[in-house]
Amino acid sequence: MDTESTHSGYSYHSSRSGRSNRHGDRSRERHKASSKDSVRSERSVVINPPDSPTQESPVHNGEPLPGEPTPPGEHGDDAQDDNWGETTTAVTGTSELSISQEEVVGLGKEIQDRTQGFRRYLPVAVGSCVGLLMVATPLVFLLLPMVMWPDRLQTCGAACEGLFLSISFKLLILLVAIWALFLRQGRASLPRVCVYRAFLTTLTLLLTMSYWLFYGVRILDAQDEDYHGIVQFAVSLVDSQLFVHYLAVVLLELRHLQPCYSVCVMRSTDGETRHYNIGQLSIQKAALSILEYYYRDFPLHNPALLSASKHRAAKHLAGLKVYNVDTFKNKLRTYLLDTPGSTAGAQPSNGNQSRAMVTAAGKRKDSAHNELYYEEADYERRVRKRRARLVVAVEEAFTHVRRMKKEDERATPSDIMDVREAALAIFPSMARALQKYLRTTRRQHCHSMESIQKHLAFCLVNNMSPKAFLEAYLAPGPTLQYGPERWMADQWTLVSEASVTSGVKEGTEFLLKCLDFSLAVTIKSIPFIRLTEEYIDPKTHKFILLLQSETSV
């Protein structure tokens, strides 16, 4: 799409009319021939060949666009390729300016990002508005009578003033509870709205509107003079809001705590599998919990280990030759019939040759497991060798640090080396062995030199042993142990046949896809366990030990 411009069907040919008759007749003949093969619309988008004007200097109707430099290819008639009719592609359209496919993809991504941001913050905005309305409504109930008809209100006694104290503390408790339950940083962006949150928001809004309707009809219109009753009405609203918040705690925090299902999570590339127990959750909430477990428990995904197995398989398949038996028989029959002096006696030799070739291929196939066995044995031997060298190098470096530490105790404070400087000083002695080990285990991309030096300084500050330092490199750790740039999966796609807002049940299956791999999730119900009791009489455990007084000599 680097070289393209836009022409209409009429304007293109009109711009060509001023050129030579020979070239115009040839162009019209090609145009007529091409119009017989396929039907063109009056407006079309033409993608120019590589030697035509590029997108940096587009041409419209034979003339450059305003503000664009004149392309050098229009100065002469010979600059146009004579074979333009065979090397161009016409795509119907109505656009006046050219646009590349990359720009279309970028525009789609920009619209998608804006839509995702809108979907992410819309529930937060709606919940915030409903929460502010819920908290401000009791206070407005108390203030409106004092503003609209203060002279007609009855005097608030001691009981009424006690209700003021009660509603103040209840509102304070409600604010703290709302802050603890709802005003938390979101852990993820879900594809759909949570059903329970939408239900609680609707219930809160319905409750508040009902109180407002009753307040407007029975208090504002009638201008009720009993201020004590108005305060009690506001207190009842705060009590109802507290009960709604209790319902929110039960639905959002307590309902899913009891394990009900067993989840099997398998990574598609290497088959790494884990099992977890979850409670009553929707599919999208279960997917979010599984992803949190994944970053905590699964080892880091390493594509380098997978490429080694693919290389081995490709190498094995390259040594095999695949033959079409029917084609071979037809060619052999044709050869025997066309060759003079050929007899049927030549057929057994050709058959023996083909059988020999198939037998050789079968032997190579049978020896594949031997090659795999020796390859894995050689790999394990090289890993053990590199590991032994790394352990020795790290132990020698830490021994040198301990020796220098004892010498620093007798040295002056100005000569004492900083921990960061000590880490930089001993790192070269182990860097080569560590680099070779990481390359052998194909984990060199997981650790940068800066991260290794920071970890080494951390171990020296906390007086850790060489084994504690090597634990982060000898075995692959969980995904969260490494930086976010090593995760290679920051956006996941949930693929499910059922609605993601529906609850999980027996046999539910869904897929969590990222850029390089996917997680297959299968859900099974935890069986109902029937536990019975069996009573054992304590008297049945009593026994008598009889010892003979006489012993054999």
Disulfide bonds with the S-S distance in Angstrom:
Cys156-Cys160 1.96
